[in-house]
Amino acid sequence: MAAIIQRLRFSISRVAVPYRVSIRMSSTFSPSESKIHPTSLSSFNANHALYDKYRPTHYQPAIDALVSHLALPNNAKVIDLGSGTGKFTALLEKFNFDLSAVEISDGMLETFRSKLPNIPAYKGSSYEIPFPDSSLDAIFIAQAFHWFADITSLAEFHRVLKPGTGKLAIIWNYEPEIEHNAPWQLEVAELCWAYAADLPQFKQMKWMDAFATKEAAELFKTPLEAEKKYWSYKTPSEAVFPLWETKSYITALDDAEKAQLKKKVEQIVARESKDHLDENGMLDMKMGVYYTWTTSKE
């Protein structure tokens, strides 16, 4: 660890609801590595209400399997990092955890605190986690790691996790492979993906590069363990475009571009999905879930 980063100096005080955090990083890391991605921050501040309404929940059997793999102690102290509006956090409440949330977006925190007032929610990021050294049994990250997949984040995770036993667990919902998908749903996805440009996304799998270095191997056990599952949920056809509108790269479009895309998506849904409606007029939305985990080294 010493070869990677000087020991982070951490001071912490409670001010109102969030913590105030001061962390001095080693000059080993450039400022760009410690920068919150501007598209993620601006889009999630803007669309937090839409995100909460239209993003699907998570597949509970996958979460149960992930938690089982972690083998955490009773009353484990864990955080949901990048908690968003709390969709994933809420599903961790069933476990006997000492649970908190950490989120950088003020908009997301606003919705989170209105929905889950009994779960402590702090403002922070993967670069400044408002918890002391070696204090956490686990960090969960849902739908977010691709935004901050770098060695600076991994060093910060290592700092707050208990050495030798602390767990890092990462999970994503994603549009599943073609053999697990419906043709109309894949057509919509490919249309929307064209707007993603060079923004970080799970499906690019570039986030894995963060663990494929000597520095990462000194912090966490590698290679990571991983599993995939497939599931589906019911949604009305009129909710298909609003779901995609919660994606950062669609949120960032101007009104004219967004209206044009909305029209194309709705045409595909109207043309293709009629054969897929159930007796209640609901669509079966196919989803994949990918989850991976590792342990902090001493």
N, C-alpha and C positions, 0 to 999 in steps of 0.2 A: 504493500500500500504506500509506503514511504517513497517508492520510486515513481509513483504516479502523481501524487498530490501531497503537499504539505498538510499536516493535520488541520482540518477546517476549524477556525476559531468561532465559537458559537455563543451568542448571547441572546437571551430570550426574556421577554416580559409580556405580561398579559395586558392588553389595552382594549377596553370594550369587548367586542366579540372576537376579533382575530388576534393572533400574536403579532408582535413587532419583532422582526428578525434581522439580525445583522450578521452576515457571513463574509469573511475575507477569504477569497479564493487564491490559490497559488497562481503565479504568473505563467505557469505551464500552459494555461488555457487562454485562448484568444477571446476577446469580447464577443465575437460573433457566435462562439460556441455556447455562450451563456445568455443568448438573446431569445426571448419568447417570440415564436413565429407570429408576425403581424397579422397574417390572414386568419390564423386560428383565433387570435384574441379579438379582432374586430368582428368576425362573423359570429362568434359565440356570444359576444356582448349584444349583438344585434338580434339574434334569432333564438334567444334562450326560451321564450314562451312557445314558439313554433317547434323547437327541438323537443321540448317536454311533451307537447301534444301529439306529435306524429312519429317520433323515433320509437321503434319497438322496444319492448323490455328485453331482458336476457333470458336465455333458456335455463331454467332452474336445474334440470338434471346435469347440465354442464358445470354449473357453479358448484353443485354438490360434489361432483367428481373432482373438480379442481381443489376444493377445500379439503377433501379426503386425502388427496395426494400430498398436501402441505403438512398434514399431521401436526397442527398447531396445538399448543398447550391450552388448558382451560383458561378462559378469560384473557385470551391473547390480546395484546395491544396492537391494533392494526389500523391502517388508514386506507381510504379509497382516494388515490391521488388522481387529480384531473376528474373529480367526481361529477362535473356537469350539474345537471338538475337533480341528480340523486337516483336515477333509474337503476343503476347497479347497486348503489349503496343500500337502497331499501331491501334488496334481496339478500344482503349480508346480515340483516337484523335477526334472522331466524337462528343464527349461530351465536354461541356464547362468547362474543368478542367484546372487548373494550374498543368500540368503533368510533372513529372520527373521519371527517372528510377534509380534503385540501383541494382548493380550486383557485385559479388565477383570474378567471373572468368575473367581474362584478355582476354582470347580468345573470350568469349561471348561479352564482351564490345567492342572488335575490330569490330566484325560484326555488333553489334547494332549501333555504331557510324557511320559506313559506310552506313547503311540503313536509319537511322533516325537522321540525323545530327541536326535537329531542336529541338529535345527533349533532355534536359539536362540529362546526364547519369553519375552517380557517382559510384566510387568503394566503396562498403560497404557490410555488411551482416546483418543477423537478429540479430546479437550480437552487432553490431556497425552500426547504421543507421545514416548517416551524415546529420542530421537535428536537430534543437534545440528542447527543451522540449515543449510539447503542441502546436506544430506548424502545424500538419497535420490533414486534415479532414478525410482522408481515406488511408489505406494501402491495395493495391491489391496484391495477391500472386497467380500466375498461375503455376501449374505443379511443385511446389517446396516445399511446406510446410512440407512434410513428411521428408525432409532432416534435418530440424531444429525444429521439434515439441517438444519443451521443455519449462519449465517455464522461463528460462533465456530469450528466444526469446520473450515470451509473456510479460515479464516485460519491455523489450526494446520497443516493440510495444506500450505498455501503456505509456511509457515515451514520445514518440514523438507525440502520438495522442492527440487531444483536449479532455480534461476530460469531460465525460458525453455525448459527441456528436460524438467523433471520431469513425469511422467504420473500422472494419477488415473484408475483403472479400477474400475468398479463393476459387479457382476453379481448377478443373482438367478435362482434357480429359482422358478417360480410355477405355479399351477393355470391351465392354458391357457384361451383363449377357447373358447366353446361349440362352434365349428366344428372345433376341434382336440381336443375332449374326448369322453369316454364319458358317456352320460346318468347312469349310476349314480354315477360319480365326481363329476360336477358336483352331483348331489343331495346327496351327502355334504359336499362343500365348502360349499354354501349353508347347510346345517344348522349347520356349525361356524362359518362366518363370522358368524353371528348373535351369537356370543359375543364378537366382537372389539371391539364398542362403539366407543370413540373412540381405541383404541390405534393407533399408527402402523403402517401396513402398506404393502408395496410396491404392491399393486393399487390403492390410493387415488391413487397418483401425486402425492401432496402433497410428496414429497421433492424434486420438480423445482422447487418454489418457492424452494429455497435458492439456485438458480443464476439465478433470474429477477430479480435485483436489480443495481443499479449497483455495489454493493460487491463482489458476486461476480464481475462482469465485469472488475473491476480486478485480480482475483486469478487467474482462469482464463479460457481462451478459451471463449467461448459463441457460439452454442448448442452443446451437447454433441453428439458423434457417438453413434449408437446403432444396434444391430441386434437382431433377434430370431430364434430358431431353435426348432424343436420336436423333442422326442425322447420316449422312453419307457423304462421299466425294468421288470423282473419282480419281483413280490413275492407272498408268500402272502397269502391273504385275511385271515388272522388278524392281519396286521401293519398293516392299514389304520387301525384306531383308534389303536394306539400311535404311528403316524406323526403323526396329528393331535394326539395328547397332547403331542407335543414343542412345539407352538405355545404361545407365552407366554400367550395368553388362555385356552387350555384347561388348561394347567398351573395357572393361578390359580384354577380352579374348586374348590369344596369337594367332598368325597368323594361326597356324595349327587348333586350336579349332574353330576359326572363319570361316575358309574355310570349315570345316566339317559341321558346323551348316548351313552355307550358302547353301551348296549342299542339305541338308535335307529340308530346307525351300523352295528352288526352286523346288524340287521334289513334295512337297505338293501342291504348287501353280500351277504347270503344270498339275498335276493330277486332282485337285479338282476345280480349278477356271475357267476352260474352259467353263463350263456351266453358269458362272456368268459374262462373258464379255459382254459389250454392243456393239452397232454397231460400235463404235470407238475403240474397243479393250481395253476398260478401265474397271477396277474393281470397284465395289461399296464397299467401306470400311465402315463397321459399326462402330460407335463410341457412347460412352456414355459421358455425361458431368454432373459432380456433382459440385454444388457450395453451399457454406455455408457462413454465415455472423453473426456478432455480434457487440456490441457497447461497447466502453471503459467506464468503471465506473469512477466516480469522485474520 
